[in-house]
Amino acid sequence: MVIADLRLRLAIFRVGMKIYFASDFHLGLDGRLTSKEREVQLVRWLDQVSADATEIYLVGDLFDFWFEYKAVVPKGFVRFLGKLAQLRDDGIPIYVFTGNHDMWLFDYLTQELNIPVFREPIWRTFLNARFYIGHGDGLGPGDHGYKFLKKLFASKSCQWFFARLHPNFAFWLANFWSNRSRLGAKQRDNFRVKDEEWLVQYSNDILAEEEVDYFIFGHRHLPIDCLLSNERSRYINLGDWIEYNSYAVFDGEKLELKFFENDEATILSI
């Protein structure tokens, strides 16, 4: 398995081949576009990148809420899930991360679509570039209230209790909680002073122990390209698809933040 994975990564950059990263689709939530319009747009993006994608990383909060009962999954998103199934059938590796809104993704995507689901950040090396990839929630200093809730929601007892609720009530409760959480987060959307950003601090702490070229995170909903303490490594935040339609692409030599069908969006470069 390790040898096969190494061969894949050594062969990954045939002429014109690329690796794509995106996060924070929040399907189920209306934003600049309705959720269904955004889903159709995402399918168009996946169609476009599939022409030269060697791997696709979807880095958390794909859904505004998700919970898998034993024989029930959330209604909707069939265009998006169908496109993922097609890409996997075509042989394109796809990797999904849980975020703070869809941490209750269990084994549905793995069983149905053969897509691995990661709950913690992972390391990847492409040619000579080393990547650290994760959603970003609960990392770094501060945010102790959320870190406590994340541990609570990740517990088997909490998941067992929630699964006992009728789906109609359970999803109403979850969406009510999600909306309240988002209202609070609205006050924190702006980029703080560089050295006060938790994910910047977290990345710099790792750099003190490890060599990393790119830290790839979501969660902040801002397309950020930030030079870190060693003046070489970069923290890239993937932004979101509620406002920005942003994503990152690595071509074997450089990594760039780009926007899909949004000419007005700009990158926050620090």
N, C-alpha and C positions, 0 to 999 in steps of 0.2 A: 504493500500500500504506500509506504514512504517512498520507495523507488519510483512507483508510478506517478506519485505527486511531484517528485523532483523532475522527472522527465517532462511532465506537463509544463512545469514552470520554466524549464530550460528551453522548451520549444514554443513558449507562449508568444514571443514577438516575431512571428513571421511577418513579412512585409505588410504594413498597414494594419496589423492587429492591435487591439487596445483593450484596456481594462477599465470598466465603468463603475462609478460609485454614486449612489443617490440615497436619500433618506427623507423621512418626515412627509409622507404623502397624506397621511391623516384621512384616508378614505372613510366616508361616513360623515364627514364634517363639511359643510358648505363654507367657502371662503370667497376669494375673488371670482372663482367659478363654483358652480354646484359640485357636489361630490361626484355625480355621474359624469358631468362635463370634464372634470379633472381626471377621472378614470379613463375616459376615451382619449384624453391628451396623453396620459401615461402610456397607453397602448401604442399610440403613434410614436412616442419616444422609444419604446422598446423595439418597435419595428425598425426604426432608424438605426439604433445602435447595434442591432443584431447582425447588421451587414459586416461589421468588423470587430465585434466583441469576442474576446477570448474568455473572459470571465465577467460576471456582473455581481456586484455587492450591493445589497439593499439593507441600509444600516439603521433600521429601527423606525418605529411608529409608522409602519405601512398603513395601519388602520387606526382610526381614532379610538376604537375599542374593539377588542376581540376576546372571546372566551369560547373554548371548545368543551361542550358537554360530550359525554361518551359517544353519542350518536347524532349530535346536533352541532352545526357550526353556524356562524352568523349569516344572515340573509344578505344577498347582494354580492357585488364585486366579481361577478362571473366573467366579465370581459378581461379584467386584470389577471385573475387566476387562470383563465383559459390561455392567455398570452404566455404566462409563465410556463404552463404545461407544454405549450408548443415549442418554446425555446429550449426547454429541457429535452423534449423529444428530438429536437434538432442537434442535440449534443452540446449546447452551451452551458457550462457550469454556472449555477446561481447560488449565492450564499445569502441567507437572511439572518438579521439580528433582531432580537426583541428590543423594544424601547419601553419607555414608561407608560405608554398608552396601550401597547399590545404585548405586555409581559406574559399574558396568559395564552400565548401561542404555545401549543404543546407539540404533538407529533403529526398533525394533519398534513402540513406541507411536506414533511419528510416522507410520510407513507404514500400520499397521493401523487406528489410531484417529484419525489426524490431530491428535495432541496434541504440541505443541512440548516439547522437553526442554532444560532449561537446566543448565549445569554451573558457572556463576558467578552471583553476585548480579546482579539487574536493577533498573532504576529504573522506576517507574510513577507517573503523576500522575492522580488521580481528582478532578475538579473542582479545588479549590484545595489538595488534600492531596497531598503528595509522599511516596512510599513507596520504601524500599530493601528488597528481598526476596531472601533466599537461605537455604540450609540452615544455614550457620554454621560448618561444620567447617573447621578450618585457618585461621580468620580471627583477627586480633588477635595479641598477643604470646604467646610461650611455645608449648608443645606442639610442639617442634621435631621430636621423633621421629615424630609422626603426619604432620607436614608433609612430611617426607622420604618416608615410606611412600606418601602420597598422590601425590606426583610419580612415584614408582616404579610404582604401580598404574595411573597414567594413561598410562604410556608404551606405545607401540605394541608394543615388544618384549616387555614383560611380558604384555600382552593376547594377543599371538601365541602365546607359550609356554603360557599357561593354556588357550588354545583347543585345544592339541594333546593335553591330558589327556582321558582318558575321563570323561564327565559324572559317572558314579557316584563315581569317586575325586575329581574336581574339586570336586563339591558337598560331599562329606564333608570334604575339606580346608578348604574355605571356611567351613563351619559350625563346624568345630573351632576355626579362627582367630577366628571371630566370637564364640564362647562365651568364649574366653580374653580377648579384648578387653573383653567386657562385664563379666567378673569384676573387671578392673582399674578399669573405669569406675564400678563400684558405689561405690568409695571417693570418687568425685568428684561424686556426685549432688547434694549439698547446695549451696545457693547460697552462694558465698563472700561476703566483705565486698564491698559494692557496687563499690567502685573497683578491686577485684582481679579482677572478672569479666572475662574476655577479650573477650566480645562487648560488654560495656558500654564497655570501653576502646576497642575498635574503632569503635563507634558514635560515641563522643565525638570520636575523631580525625577521622572524616568530617565531623562537625558543625563542626569548626574551619574546614572548607573549603567545605562545601555546606549549603544549607538543606534539611532533611529533617523531615517530621512524624512518620513512623512507620518504625522499623526492625523488620522482620518476619523472625524466624529460628526454626529448630527446633533439633535436635541436643542441647539441654541436658536434654530430657525433664522440664522443669519449666514449669508455666504461670506465666509471669512478666510483670508489668506494671511497668516501671521508668522513672521520670522521669530524664531525662538532664541533662547539665551546664548546658544553657541554661534548665532549669526549664520547658520547654514540649514539647520532642520526647520521644517515648517509645520505649523498646526493649520489644518484645513478643516473648516466647518462647511458641511454640504448644504446649509441653508434649508429650504423647504419647498414644497409644491403648492402651498396655500397662497403665497405671494410671489415667489421668485422663479419657480420651475428650474432650480439650479441643480447641477450635478458636477462631478469631477471625472476627468479622463486621464489615464496614464498611458503613454505610447512607448514606454521603454526608455525614454530619455528625459521627458519632462512631464509634470502633472499640472493640469490647468482646470480651473473652475469655469464652467460655461453655463449658458441659459438656453432653455428650449422654448421657442415661440414667445419670447419676452425680451423685446429690444430695449426696454426701459430700465431693466435691472442692472445693478452695478455691484462689484465686488468690494467688500470692506478689506482693504489691504493695510496691515499694521507692521 
